[in-house]
Amino acid sequence: MKKIIIGLISLFIFTTAHAYVDRGNAVVAILDKASGKTYTMTLPVNTDVKYEKLNLLMRACKQTDPFMAENAYMFIEITVANNEKIFSGWMNKNAPGENPLQNADYDIWLVRCE
């Protein structure tokens, strides 16, 4: 009986350790380097959103389980007007410098998932 209880507790701990909640929208901040202004936009999942010269396509926004430390991740594809891909990958809310968009005109980072 003791082994069964320990096994169930271990199963619970390991299955919830990396639980994420899928969200339908990502809120991003965009820094326009030319004007020095920051804009906030909401990006729905799998919807192409235009911002000036950029096309933003957010594929997934995941938030950590409510019982864990708060963090959010977004998978986004960013292209310029001529369909040249300038970024494709995950962005981390708590570590925006890990995988940033490196562009001469804009900086984009994840604020939260909704």
N, C-alpha and C positions, 0 to 999 in steps of 0.2 A: 504493500500500500504506500509505503514511504517513497519507493522508487517511482511510482505512478505520479504522485503529487510533485516530486522534484522534476519529473519529465514534463508535466503540464506547465509548471512555472517556467522552466527553461524555454519551452515552446512559445509561451506568451511573451517572454522577454525578447527572444530573437525575432519573432514575427512582427513585433511592433517597434523594434529599434529603428527601422528605416521606413516607417509609414509616412506617406505623403497624401495630401488631399488635393485632387485636381480642381482647379478653379477655371471659370469661364472667361475671365478678363485679367489683363495685366495693366497696371498703372506704371507708366514710364515717365522719366524726366528727360527732356532733350535740351541740351545746351547749344544754342546757336553761337558759335565762337565769333562770328563777324559782328553781331550786335551785342553780345554779352548777356543776352536774355535767356532765361530758362522757361520752358513750356512743359506742362504736364498733360499727358494724353492717356486715354484708356483704349487699349487694344483688345478687341474680342478675339477669341481663338479662331484660327483658320480664316481670318478676314483680312484682305489686303487693305492697308490704310496708307494713304499718302500724306507726307509732310514735306512741303517744299520740294526738294529734288529727290527725296527718299521714298522708297516703297517699303513698308514695314509689314512683315507677315509673321505673327506670333503663333507658333505651333502648339505650345504647351506652357501652362503656368502651374507650378506645383508649390504647395505650402507645407511646411512640416506639420506633423501631427500636433494637435492642441496641447498635448501633455509634454511635448519636447520644447527645447529652446526655439524661439520663433525665427524662421528663415523662409525664404522663398527663392524659387528658381524659375527661369523662363528660357524656353528655347525659341530663338528668333532668327529669321532670315531677313537681311537688309540688302536691298539692291538700290542702285541709282537709276535715274530716268531711262537710261539705255539698257536696262536689265543686267547690268554688270553687278555681280554679287560682291559686296564689300565686307559682309559679315554673315556667318552662319554658325550658331553654337549656343551654348548655355550661358546665361548670366546669373550671377548669385547676388541676391540683395545685400547680404552681410559682407560680401567681399567683392565690390564692384571692380576692383583693380585686377582681379584674377583673369578675367576674360573680357576685356573691354573692347568696344568699337574704337578702332584707331582710324580716325578720319580727320582731314584738315579742316572741315567745316563744322562738324557736329560731334558731340559726346552724347551717348545715350546710356542710361542705367535704369535698373528695375527699382521701383519704389515699393510696390506690394502686389499681391494677387488678390483678386476679388471674386 
